[in-house]
């Protein structure tokens, strides 16, 4: 370290020894030397920061405090801080003592004691009671104007017109009573009374039990007709089990829907198919229990095809198809259903006509005519189509096709096709030179005509298909 010269004496014999001037001349302060000496002395510094100190921070001999963790580094030696040497944070102290219990929250209900005595008479201050020893059977509720703390609660109770009253034990949760205020609160001497309904309870309180009485006001009435009433939806008074699935049924004792709602829904779902009935022989239509309308299709029997009696003749005509009547009706009861039979195929002559079918007095489908035999080179004519009447839509059946004329003495004509009905095609005509197909085929679809026999090989006409009646029932 450099030497420090603090003062330098100067001889000045000419100056008086006791004057300031003499002293100033005697002593000369070398400030520059002092400053240079102090600047050359290396001191110890504390540094602070967050995290491990950087190598460029501070000089040898310095210390560092991590103010986030309390860790101490130093002294810095040979330009390095090294590891943590101490911490200024001591171990966690012991848990302190539990504080005092706070005050109980305020009970917003009216504090009262249950009075087992019944009847419309004053029972004294701080009580409530009913007109029945079993609160669940009570129809009137009484409450003192002064509560158990001596506070006047009469004005408060006077506003309890309608709404729900809830009575709770502050000690035993199982003790409770709820009910609806059914009318205005009536003031009496020292107490108030009110008509109540829909009383439910848990464990009933006993005489002198401390209870809290609350009131939940009734909401504002809606603008509708107010049909959500027990008299409408719960005429059997099963409110306690209203959500039991056994009671979630339409009926006289548990109406899920009002009459107006049932009517509206019935109109909305009108047209729903609930049942189908089909008749291929005569009988009686009995409506389904849920059906209100019926759409019927009634078709007459098909006519029979004619017969070719001699070889080398013209083909015989096919039978005509029966007509069909179609109508949607409002069901009024049972209906007689008549089904016409298919006409017989000719055997040595023309085919027979099909029988008429009818649905009560509503619609009729007449049968198709029988086919005719051929004559010489002229094929037999087909049977006439059956007509229909009485329905909203009355499609007639198809005519039977005529038989083919004889082409030569050895080449007879083919039989005519049976007429097609509303339900499908008729029987095929007999074919010449094919003995297995010589006869006319019977009608296949309901009400279709039978095919005529061929004119080359003796044959018979096909039988017409019988009629039918289909009824679609709608709610």
Secondary structure as UniProt FT lines:
FT   STRAND          7..9
FT   TURN            13..14
FT   TURN            17..18
FT   HELIX           20..26
FT   STRAND          27..29
FT   HELIX           31..39
FT   STRAND          46..49
FT   TURN            55..56
FT   TURN            60..61
FT   STRAND          63..66
FT   TURN            67..69
FT   STRAND          71..74
FT   TURN            78..79
FT   STRAND          84..87
FT   STRAND          110..114
FT   TURN            125..126
FT   STRAND          127..130
FT   HELIX           135..137
FT   STRAND          140..144
FT   TURN            148..149
FT   HELIX           154..157
FT   TURN            158..159
FT   STRAND          164..168
FT   TURN            173..174
FT   STRAND          176..181
FT   STRAND          186..187
FT   STRAND          191..201
FT   TURN            207..208
FT   STRAND          210..216
FT   HELIX           230..233
FT   TURN            235..236
FT   HELIX           239..241
FT   TURN            242..243
FT   HELIX           245..247
FT   HELIX           259..268
FT   TURN            269..271
FT   STRAND          273..279
FT   STRAND          283..285
FT   TURN            289..290
FT   STRAND          293..299
FT   TURN            311..312
FT   STRAND          324..330
FT   STRAND          335..338
FT   STRAND          357..359
FT   TURN            360..362
FT   STRAND          363..365
FT   TURN            376..377
FT   STRAND          388..389
FT   TURN            409..410
FT   TURN            422..423
FT   TURN            432..433
FT   HELIX           435..437
FT   TURN            446..447
FT   STRAND          468..474
//
